[in-house]
Amino acid sequence: MNPQRLAQEMLSLQKQGCSNLEPVSPSHHLPGLLEAVSQAVENGLRLPIVYNTNGYESTETLEILDGIVDVYLPDLKYASAAEASLYSAAPDYVDTSRAAILKMYSQVGNLVLDLEGRAERGLIIRHLALPNNIAGTRDTLLWLRDNLPRDITLSLMAQYIPLHKSNDFPSLNRVITTDEYEEVIDCAWSLGFENVFIQQTSSQEVGVPDFGLDQPFNWG
């Protein structure tokens, strides 16, 4: 899809009543995406742009996005370079993602909602709880507490399921337990965070594609 077609699709989604436009992990398509957004804005696009990212973003890239992205939706996955290296082959993930989070916050600040509860601007930080505390949740929350206001918006996710190469890593080869997730929530409350989205552990069963089917993404 070229930028012109993408701009048309954005305007079509706006006409259909969508609340926002949310490109997911779009960094490698950024030149074309920005061209499409520019063309769409010139032709009447007014929807918030939500930048959905794994958090592994350079501050130089984020400087380009300043004034374009309305809502940042990053992950903050690990608190340990060793874990990030072992499980995601990204030994610099912790330092890179933390610098990115600070840059994002400096651009958009806390989450702002409209009268209907839809995000207009701001930062929502996602943290996926992993079995055996592989994600280093407490250390991540401590860093957030020490570097950002307590009223930032967090999304503490319980939806991890073992897929792909999880068999190669016994510590990751199971879902998290209810007790593990409750410890994550209790940690956030004890550290004074005020705005936290939480999930049911039943979310582990929702939206998982069955790759044994001819159409694994057809949930109808």
N, C-alpha and C positions, 0 to 999 in steps of 0.2 A: 504494500500500500504506500503510495507516494504521499508527500505532505499535503498536496492539494486535496486528495481523496480523504485523508485523515481529518483535515479541517472540516470538510463537508460532513463527515460522520459525527464530529463533535457538535456541530450545529444541529444535526438531526437529533442527537440525544437530548440536547437542550429543549428542542421543540416537543419531544416526547414527554418531558417533565422530569428528567433526571435531576437529582439534587447536586451532583458534582461530577467531575471527570477525574478518574483515578488510574493513571498509568501505573503498572506494577513492574518493578525492577527495570525502569526504562533507561538507565544510564548509558547503555551501549547504543541506544537509538536517539540520544539527546539532540544532535543537530537537526534531524528530521522532525522530531517532536516539537522543538521550539519553533521551527518554521511553520509547522501546522498550527500551533497555538497562536502565533502572530497573525496568520491569515484568518483564523477563526475569529479572533478578537476584532480585527478590522471589519468583519462582517456581522458583528453583533453578539459574539460569545460573552456571557457574563457569569457563567458557572464557576464556582471555586475549583481550583486545580489542587488535587490531593496527590502528593508524591509518595507512593508506597515503595519502601526500600528496605533492604536487609541491613541497612546502617553502615555498610562498607563503602562509604563515599568519601571522596577527597574534599577538603575545604575549598579547593580551587573550583571544583564543579559546583559546589553549593553557592559560591559567590556569583556564578553565572545565573543561578536560579533565583537570586534575591530579587524580590518584586514581581516574580512570575508565579511562584508556588504560593498558594494560600495556606494549605494545611500540609504539614509533614507528618508522615506515618512510618517512622523507622522502627526496626528491630534493635534491641540491645541484647545480643545473644549470650555472650560469655563475659566472665570476669577474669579469666586466666588465659594468658598467651599459650600455655601448654595445651589446654583443652581446645582452644581455637585452632591450633596447629594440627592436633591429632584428628579432630572431627570435621574440620572445614578447610584444612590446608591453608589457613590464613593466620600465621603467627602474629601479625600486626593488627589483627581485628580489633582487639580491645582498645588500643590507643587510637586507631583510626576512627572507630565508631564513636568513641567518647568525644573526640574532637569534633566530629560531624554533628553530634547531638547538641553540643554547645553552640555551634555555628547556626544550626537550625533554630534554636531557641532565640538567639540574638536577632534573627530575622522576623519571626512570627509570634514569639511570646506564648503565653498561655492560650488554651483552647477558648474560642469564642463561638457561642451558638446563637442561631437566630431564634425567633419567637416560637418556632415549631421544633426546636431541639436539634436542628441540623447544623453541622460544623460549617463555619464561615472562614475561620482563620485559626492558626495556632498549631500546637505540637501535641501529638499523642504518641507516647513511647510504649512499644510492645515488648514484653519479655516473656519468652516461652519457658515455662518450668520443665526441666528435664529430670529423668529418673536419677537417683543417687546424687542429686545436687550437682550434676555436671555443669549446669548453667551458672553456678556460683551466685545464686539469687541474692543472698544477703549482702555479699560484697558489691554487687551491682546496685542494690537499693541504697546501701550506705554511700556509694559514690554519688548517686543522684541526690540524696539528701544533702550532701556536703557541697554540691555544685549548682543546684537548681532549687527554686522555691518548693515548699512542701505542697503547694496547691497545683503543681503540674499534673497533667492527666496521664495516668498509667493504664495500660491494658495488660493484666497478668493472665496469661493463657495456659489452659490445662489440656490443650488439644493434641499434644505430641503423641504420635503413634509410630512404632518401628516399621520402616519401609526400606526399600532399596538395599543398601549394604549394612543394615543394622545387625545382621547376623555376624558380621565381622567384629562387632563391638558388644560383648555380653552386657556391659553396664548400660548400654543404650537400647538393648533388645527387649524392651517392655514399655508399657504405658506407665505414667505416673499414678501413684495411688491417691485416694482421697486424702489420706493423712499427709502425704507430701504436699499436696496442693494447699491444704489448710494451713500448713506451716508457712507457705509462701504468703498467703493472705495475712496471717497473723503478724508476719514480719513487717509487711507494709504498714499495717495499722500501728504497730508498736513504734515505728520510726516516724509516725506523724503524717503520713501522706493522706490527703483529703479527698482526692478524686481518682478513684480506682475502678476500672471495669473488671469484673470477674466472670468466670465461666463455670458451667457445670462440667463435671468430668465426663458426662455423657457426650460432650462435644467431640470426644475422641472418635466417635462413631459416625460423625456427620460429614458428608461431602467427601468421602474417601473414594477415589475412582477404583473400579475393579478392572484391572488390566487384562483379565481373562476374557473380557467381553470385546466384541467387535467395536462397540462404541462406549468406551469406559467413562466418558464424561456426560453421558445421557442419563440424568437422574429422574427423567419424567416417568 
